[in-house]
Amino acid sequence: MADIAALTKLIEPEADALGLALVRVAFFGGKSDPTLQVMAERPDTRQLGLTDCEALSRRISEKFDELDPIEEAYRLEVSSPGIDRPLTRAQDWIDWSGFDARVKLASPLDGRKQFDGRILGRDGDSVRLDVNKLGEIAVPLDQIASAKLILTDALIKATAPLSTEGADSIKTEG
């Protein structure tokens, strides 16, 4: 299996050069269908267009063709993190405060390995969640195995693309 930290160090400068923020680098599929997944976004819009995906994919492919950091054959997948995005960076817990998340832990906390709750923020090395019937809990960041936003009406409204209203009335010369 590939070293994700080493791959991230190779990929991050390529994303930065395009003005993109790296959200996640992961390897999926095992031996049958190995896939290197790279998620990125524009910091100002939290979205990633097709042109950005293509440009980042090209840059990663060129870099990896040169350095060959993955021995086995694999598929490269470059995408946006999507609306129900994974929460992978410490800053995500501040940026998405007020929204609902599903958090899966590496080891049990208070007898549970999964919590669904409203993100209240981050305090140092812990995430604060408001969990139904439990109230506020603190989850150490280093215990989080995976986390993602839960699709809700509030999340859909907050992440809607900019309005295209009036776009059909724009006149071009030529």
Solvent accessible surface area in square Angstrom, and as a share of the most:
residue,aa,sasa,rsa
1,M,171,0.76
2,A,19,0.15
3,D,90,0.47
4,I,60,0.30
5,A,66,0.51
6,A,46,0.35
7,L,3,0.02
8,T,37,0.22
9,K,153,0.65
10,L,44,0.22
11,I,0,0.00
12,E,77,0.35
13,P,71,0.45
14,E,18,0.08
15,A,0,0.00
16,D,87,0.45
17,A,64,0.50
18,L,47,0.24
19,G,40,0.38
20,L,4,0.02
21,A,25,0.19
22,L,18,0.09
23,V,6,0.03
24,R,67,0.25
25,V,16,0.09
26,A,16,0.12
27,F,23,0.10
28,F,95,0.39
29,G,42,0.41
30,G,40,0.39
31,K,201,0.85
32,S,110,0.71
33,D,70,0.36
34,P,22,0.14
35,T,9,0.05
36,L,0,0.00
37,Q,21,0.10
38,V,0,0.00
39,M,18,0.08
40,A,0,0.00
41,E,3,0.01
42,R,79,0.29
43,P,81,0.51
44,D,121,0.63
45,T,62,0.36
46,R,63,0.23
47,Q,71,0.32
48,L,19,0.09
49,G,39,0.37
50,L,133,0.66
51,T,103,0.60
52,D,22,0.12
53,C,22,0.13
54,E,81,0.36
55,A,22,0.17
56,L,0,0.00
57,S,35,0.23
58,R,138,0.50
59,R,88,0.32
60,I,1,0.00
61,S,43,0.28
62,E,113,0.51
63,K,58,0.25
64,F,8,0.03
65,D,119,0.62
66,E,136,0.61
67,L,85,0.43
68,D,100,0.52
69,P,47,0.30
70,I,7,0.04
71,E,168,0.75
72,E,79,0.35
73,A,91,0.70
74,Y,70,0.26
75,R,122,0.44
76,L,44,0.22
77,E,58,0.26
78,V,22,0.12
79,S,32,0.20
80,S,39,0.25
81,P,9,0.05
82,G,38,0.36
83,I,61,0.31
84,D,54,0.28
85,R,5,0.02
86,P,12,0.08
87,L,8,0.04
88,T,63,0.37
89,R,66,0.24
90,A,46,0.36
91,Q,90,0.40
92,D,1,0.00
93,W,4,0.01
94,I,82,0.41
95,D,59,0.31
96,W,18,0.06
97,S,47,0.30
98,G,42,0.41
99,F,40,0.17
100,D,32,0.17
101,A,0,0.00
102,R,82,0.30
103,V,0,0.00
104,K,95,0.40
105,L,7,0.03
106,A,65,0.50
107,S,49,0.31
108,P,86,0.54
109,L,48,0.24
110,D,118,0.61
111,G,71,0.69
112,R,96,0.35
113,K,105,0.44
114,Q,73,0.32
115,F,1,0.00
116,D,51,0.27
117,G,8,0.08
118,R,115,0.42
119,I,1,0.00
120,L,58,0.29
121,G,7,0.07
122,R,74,0.27
123,D,80,0.41
124,G,55,0.53
125,D,118,0.61
126,S,28,0.18
127,V,0,0.00
128,R,65,0.24
129,L,0,0.00
130,D,64,0.33
131,V,5,0.03
132,N,123,0.63
133,K,194,0.82
134,L,87,0.43
135,G,30,0.29
136,E,107,0.48
137,I,22,0.11
138,A,58,0.45
139,V,0,0.00
140,P,48,0.30
141,L,47,0.23
142,D,123,0.64
143,Q,63,0.28
144,I,33,0.17
145,A,70,0.54
146,S,57,0.37
147,A,9,0.07
148,K,80,0.34
149,L,0,0.00
150,I,43,0.22
151,L,94,0.47
152,T,41,0.24
153,D,123,0.64
154,A,63,0.49
155,L,0,0.00
156,I,84,0.43
157,K,169,0.72
158,A,61,0.47
159,T,34,0.20
160,A,61,0.47
161,P,98,0.62
162,L,158,0.79
163,S,95,0.61
164,T,114,0.66
165,E,164,0.73
166,G,36,0.34
167,A,55,0.42
168,D,140,0.73
169,S,78,0.50
170,I,125,0.63
171,K,188,0.80
172,T,125,0.73
173,E,176,0.79
174,G,127,1.22
